[in-house]
Amino acid sequence: MLRKIDHLGVAVASIEEARGFWEALGLRIERIEEVPQEGVRVAMLRVGEARIELLEPTSPDSPVAKFLARRGGGLHHLCLASDDLEADDARLRAAGIELLRPEPTAGAGGSRVQFVHPRSGGGVLVELSQTPDAEG
């Protein structure tokens, strides 16, 4: 079941260049990590119960690099927290929703993730994420 908005993903050319704006708002980076299977470095900034995730490509052929080349920096995706990603994945498939992967994969912070194609998400790339502490 989906529980809350986990984070908003923002595509940036450089975390170091982008962080000044977010820090001027009073936000602080909690952690920066590389997610090799996605071809990105991510920086997480807490905003109340939710977070903002800055996404910096680590290779020119990563999905985020392609997004930046097409659209420039900006809102990349909306992430919803799940307490049972397998059940959410199955429910969406049964409803005919187009998912980007055949099954959930590893994400940042030890999470498991699945993405809904923007064609099925009203033009929005939607990520579903389950953290290890949210086992269903």
Secondary structure by P-SEA (a helix, b strand, c coil): ccccccbbbbbbcccccaaaaaaaaccccccccccccccbbbbbbbcccbbbbbbbbcccccaaaaaaacccccccbbbbbbccaaaaaaaaaaacccccccbbbbccccccccccccccccccbbbbbbcccccc
